[in-house]
Amino acid sequence: MADSKGFLIPAKYWSDADLSLSEKVMITEIERLASEDGCLESNNYFARFIGLSKSRVSEIITKLSLKGYLETQYFTDQDGQNRRRIYIVSKREQL
């Protein structure tokens, strides 16, 4: 990470008046971490990354889902642990 140029919020989120600054940071980090299988990071990871409480992270993810930016899928992994996948939803998919 020493050679990192910083954290860039894409224009599609930065210019979106429907998003708070915390939501812009959250969706950008989710998009950065996501693969075809979604983003598997926990609220604890996001809380440490952004500097918020886990409950505040949960609220932000819920708001982003209600606004139609994210979809979440819950499942049990092969070790019996409850997990979550977060997917970015394209606004165009909703039209």
N, C-alpha and C positions, 0 to 999 in steps of 0.2 A: 504494500500500500504506500510505501515511501515515494514511489514515482507517480502516484495518482495526481491528476490535475484538479481534483475536487469532485463535487457532487453536482451534476447538472440536471436541472428539472426541464424536461422537454417542453417546448413551446405549447404543445397541445394541452398540457396541464397548467403551465404557468399563466397562460392567457385565459383560462377557463374561470369565469367569475363565479361559477357554482361551487368551486372548491376553496376551502380554507387553506392557509399555508401548511398546516399539519397534514391535511388530506393530500396536498400536492407532494409533500415529502414522502408520505406513506405509499401512495400509488406509484411514485417513481421508484422507490426501493423494491416494491413488490414486482414491478415490471423488470427491474434489473436482475432480480433473483429467479424469476420464473423461467421454466422450461416448458416443453410441450405438456408436461405433467403438472403444470401449475407451480405455485410457490408453496413450499412446505415449511417455511420458517414459522416459529412460534411467536406468540405475543411477547414472550420474554425477550426474544432476540430483538424485535422491533422496539420494545421499551428501552433496551440498552442503546440501540442505534440512534433513536430519536431523542432519548432523554425524557421519556414520559413514563407514567405508571402503566402496568399491564392492563388495568381497567380502562384507562384512557385510550390505549391502543385498541382495545376491543370495541370501544365506542366509535372510534374513527373507522375501523373496518366495517362495522355495522352501518354507519352512515354512508360510506362509499358503496356498500351493497344496496342500500335503500335508494340511493341516487342512480343506481344502474351502472356503476363503474366496475364493480367486482361481482363475482359469483364465488361462493364457498361450497366445498363438498367435504363432508365428514366421513371418515372411514376408520376401520380398525386394521392396523398393520399386522404383519405375520408374527410379531412378538406380542400381540394382544394389546398394543398401545393405541389409544384413541388419537387420531391425527386429523389434520385439516389440509386441504389443498385450496389455494386461492387462485382464481383465474381473472385476468383482466378482460373486461367485456368492451368491445368496440362499440362506441355510440352508434355507429352505422348499423350494427347488428340489430339494434332495437327499433330501427325505422321500418 
